[in-house]
Every structure is written in C-alpha cells, then in structure tokens.
C-alpha cells in the first residue's frame, strides 16, 4: 500500500522566467519499502512549451537539454547521491555520484522507471517509479534527502529551471542547497501503515 504522498511546489529560478508555466507540483510517496512513486504536475499553457513527443522507452543521455523532470536522491548526511531524468517522451536516464558532480551513468536494467505521461491543453502529468532497492548506497532504514527539479523548454528554445530551492547564482540542481526535502525511511512508513 502506498504511503501518504508529500506534495511540494517547485520554484522557477529568478533568472529563467517562463510565463507559460503557472506551477509545477510534485507528489512523492513510498510504495512498500523498495519504490518511490513520483508524480510531476505541470500547469500552464502547454502550446507555448516544447514537450518531447512519445518515443519508445529507453535510456538516453542529455535529456536535460529539453523539457525534462528530475529527481536527486541521497542518504541524509552523505555525499553520495543519484540522479534520475524523466522525459515526457518516455525516455529516462540514471546516474550515480560519489560527490558533487563526480559521477557516471548507472547501469542496471531493473531501474527502468516506467514513465507514463498524460496531458491536455493546460496540464501535463508525468509519473515515474524509482527502484530505491537497486541503489547500492541506500538502505530501507535510511532517512533520505531529495532534490526535485524540472527543466522546461519554451517554443523559442529558452530553458527555465525549476527546483524546491535554488542556490545563489546560476541554476545548479546538484548543489546541496537543492536537497530540500527530507523523506522518512521506507521501513518506518511501512511499519506505520501496518498499525
């Protein structure tokens, strides 16, 4: 049974305004002790945005160069972290970092996040599932810190950067300041659900 979702709102970096986007909300919850379900909800005038068309789901690099949703996951107090990119096309990417921006692609066929997208004239929903049990540095009893983010491309090709919190200066989702959501351990959520 899924846990109660955390709902947060992403903020646009002040130097990268995009008036076509009204808001980006993210809902995140545990599914058992192995998976994090993440739901990104973009509200705005989608006709003014470049949304990648559906493609066969596959692992692809450089998704952040266009409209893309991102999740960074770390154990609270640790330097190591993981990055996941989810494109509305259905494509995805995963990376493992030992410390700030010191990383490599994460190779694990079980990580496929099963990206699903629903959109209308003024709303896009993207759902993805992260297999936390496949991340070597993360145990089910650990408190997590998450950075949730989005890159949104408008019809002119200009990118806007959205995050829970932005550091001073240029957009940088890898910065420790962006890891602004504490998430209780999956085992604690599962124990509470059984009561």
N, C-alpha and C positions, 0 to 999 in steps of 0.2 A: 504494500500500500504506500503511495507517495506521501511524503511529509507535507506539512503546510508550506505553501510557497512563500519565499521572500520576494517582495516587489520593490524595485528600485527604479529611479529615473536617471537616464544619462544626461549629462550636460554638454552642450557644444563648447568647444574651445573658443575663447573670445576672438581669436584672430581668424577663425574659419567659419564665419556665419553662413547658414543656409536657410533662407526664409521659406523654402518649400517644406521644411520639416517642422511640424508643430511639437512633437515629442517622440522620444524613444523610451519605452518602458521595458524592463527586463524582469521576468519572473523565473525564479530558480528554486528547485526542490530536489530532495533525495528520493530516489526510487530504490527501496531496500538499502543495502549497505555498499552497493557496487556502482551505482549510476547516479549522475547528476542530470536532471532534465532542465534544459534552459529554453525559455520562450522569449524571443525578442519581438516587440510590437512597435513598429514604426508607423506613426500617424502623420499625414501631411498630404501634399499634392503630388502623388506618385508620377503624374505625367511630366513633371519638371525634374524628375530624377532618372538616372541611368540605372536600371535594375537588370543585372545579367539574366539572359533568358535561360530556361531549363536546359540542362545538358545531362548526359549520363553521369551518375555519381562516381566521382573518382578523386584521388588525392592529387592536389595541384598546388604548386608554389605561387607566391606573389599575388595572392587573392586580394591583399590589402591595397592594391593599386586601383581597385574599383570598389563598388558598393560591397561591403563585407561586414560580418558581425564577428566579434572576437571575445574569447574568454581566456584569462590567465589564471592558473591555479597553483597555489603554493601551500606548504605547511607553514602555519603561523610561526614566525621567528626564524625561518630557514631561508637561505639564499637561493636554493634550487627552485625552479618553477617550470611550468608547462604552458605552452600557448596553443590555442585552437582557433582556427579561422573557419568560418562557415559562410559560404556564398549563397545568395538566393538561387544561383544556378544549380545547386545541389553538390557542387564541388566543395572540398574541405582540405585542411592541412593541419598537421600537429608537429610541434617542436618541443624539445627538451633543453632546458638551460641549466648550467651549473651555477651561474651567477649572472648579473646584469649583462644582457645581450651576448653572452658566451654560450651559444647553443648549436644544436644540429637537428635535422629532421628526425622525428620519432617514427621508427619503423615497427609497426605492429598491426597486422591485418584485422585484429579484433577491435581496433579502435574506431572503425567506421561509425560515424555519429548518426547516420540515418537522418540526414537533413530533410525536413519537409517544409514546404512554403505554401501559404495561402495569401492571395492578395486581391484587393478590389481597387476602386478609384482613389480611396484616401487612407488605406491601411494595408500594411504588409506584416504578416506573422511568419516568423521563422522559428522552427523547433529543432533542437538538436539534443542528443544524449551523449554525455561524456562518460566513458567507462573508467572511473577512478580506480577501480581494482586492477587495471592494466598499467597504472603509473607507478614505477618502481619506488619512488621516493615517498609515496603517500600511503599511510595505513588507515584503516577504517576508524580507529580511535583518535585520530589527529584532528585538531582544530585547523580549518583551512582559512586562507585569505584569498580573495578573488578580486581580480580587476576585470570588469566587464566593459566592453567598448564597441564602437562601430565606426566604420569609415563610410561616408555617404557621398556618392558622386552625383553632381547635378548634370543637366543636359549639356552644359558648356564644357564639362570635363573637370570642373573645380571640385576638390575634395573638402569635406568638412569632417572634423574629428570629434567624436562623442565619447565620454567616459564618465564614470562615477565621480571622479575627481581628477583635476589636471595639475601637474606641477607648474611652477613658474617657468616661463619661456615657451619654446615650441612644443607642439604635441608630442608626447612620448608615453605610449601605453606601457612600456616596460619599466618605467620609473616606479620606485617603491611607493610613492605618493598615490599612485593609481590603485593599489591593492587596498581598497577601502571597504570591502565587505567581509566581515568575519562570519564564517559558517560553522555551526556546531558539528561535532563528529557524527558520522553516519550511524555509528553504533548507539550513540545517545538518542538520536532521533528514533531509531528502531525500537529501543527499549521503552521510550515514552509512548510510542504507538501501540505497544502491547499492553499498556496499563489500562 
